[in-house]
Structures are given as structure tokens and as C-alpha cells.
Amino acid sequence: MMLFGKLAFASGLFYLLCATAKPALVKSDRPIPFTGGIIYSKVSFPAHPIQPVLKSIDFNSDNIPVQYSRLKDSVNLDPVGLEDPMFMSAIFLSPVSGKSTFDKDRFLIETQSLSYRLVNLVENDTGKFMISPFNGNSENIEVVYDATSIKKIWEKYEINETEFTIQKTGETDVVADYPCKKMIFNFNGTSRQTLPTRLIGNIPWKVTVWYSEAFPPSINTQLPFYFNLPHGILKTQVVPKDVNDDDFKITPFILPLNYPAQATKITTGLMSIMANALQGM
């Protein structure tokens, strides 16, 4: 079972949408480097019939399972697209809405799926992770860990450039006042990388990357891929915003587990949450 990472999805397109503030420009009309702010993210499955349901859910509300059930019954979904249980499981368990707050010393990721809420705070090389399932048959899991240990198990798919056709387009876009360039990666080979803990096949068939020298590599915290591109980010709108201690506050933990000392108990708890979550599909 993957710990603290993001559940894989096969063909979803990851969007990051941010707050509004205009970055100052330095000489040569280039924006100053992005050093901190808040990122809002959404996951889209544009070719899947479930997309109208995901698009209509208000993830700021507390009744996400109720919304999902109501919308699923009201939208005329193509049954063919719903016949793949593994793909549907991945969609149901994937973080589909999120918020990331970070500065040069810390980051706080708050994400939601159709079945749980997740909070992950890393500060001074120490992490605090909590997952709260919507299904009442599972309990919250709270974990404290050191960042070094997590780096050893954080699963991302490394884009092997020999297996992709890379299209360096001439297309540019001003994303929240940051000029960005566009690249498209199309899979054209057989990957030899195997990550057995993933729910479904992990080959990304097409990935669109927008990148700018103004963005640091740390902005890729949420993304499920590694690129040989220091400033590469998926279709993203990012703006600097002054953040303070209040932006990094989370609910105090009561009885946290410790990773890696209690890794087995943590894994068992996460598997229970995921198994119970799928009952709501």
C-alpha cells in the first residue's frame, strides 16, 4: 500500500488553480521567482463519463458522498465507461480537489477524494499526516513522520524520455501573469518500470506540461510524475501570496501513530479505509 503519496490515475489531467495577485516584474519584464503562496487543484478525467459528476461536486461542502450519490443518479452516464472496476476504483480513491499552502520552509497539503479528506503538513523536516474517511466504518488515521523516511517510499512515475514522443510546442500562455511554455509528452513505448502497489497501470499516455523559470521544483509536490525538467509543472495557474502561521494551522492530533516504527499498523488502517471507501462507488 502506498503511504502518504497520491493514488495513481490512468488518464486524468491534473489542473492547479490559484489565488489572485499580480507578480512584480524585474528587469527584462520577467516575473520575480515564485517563493510562496496557495495552490488550488482539481483532477479531471476528460474522456470518462464520470467527469460531469466530478465537475458538479462542491468540494468545499461537507456532504461530498451525498452529492456524489445524487449526481451519479441524475446524470445520464454512459454505462460502458463505468464497467471497468479498477479504473472506477482509482477515480473514487484519487484526490480530486485540493489546496496546497507553502513557503520556503514548509508546506501544507489538504486534499479531498470522493471518499476521504487528507491533510499533510511538513515543517522542519517533520511531517504530520491525517486521513479522515467519509465512511463511518473506518476511523481517522493520524501519523507523524520524518521527511527523510517518506522520501524512500514516495511513489512517482519517472517519465523516461526514450519512451515518449516529446513535442516542444511554440505555444505559450500567461498563467496568472507568469509567461509559460508548453510541452506535450505522448507515450510510444513499453515501460519497464513496475510499481506493484499501484491500483492500476501507471503509464501516463499523454501529459501536458507548462513550465516557467519563475517556478521552483518544490511546486511539484502534488504531482504524480517526475520530469527531466527542473521547472516543469502540469497545466497550472500560480500566483504569489503572502502566507503566515495561520495558513499552516491544522487540527491538533490526539493519538498519532509514528512512521516508520508503526508502519504495519498504519498500512493496515489505510487499507481498511480504502476498502470501506469503495463500498460507496
Secondary structure, 3 states (H helix, E strand, C coil): CCCCCCCCCCCCEEEEEECCCCCCECHHHCECCCCCEEEEEEEECCCCCCHHHHHHCCCCCCCHHHHHHHHHHHCCCCHHHHCCHHHHHHHHHCCCEEEEEECCCEEEEEEECCCEEEEEEEECCEEEEEEEECCCCCCCEEEEEEHHHHHCCCCCEECCHHHEEEEEEEEEEEECCEEEEEEEEEECCCCCCCCCCCCCCCCCCEEEEEECCCCCHHHHCCCCEECCCCCEEECECCCECCCCHHHHCCCCCCCCEEECCCHHHHHHHHHHHHHHHHHHC
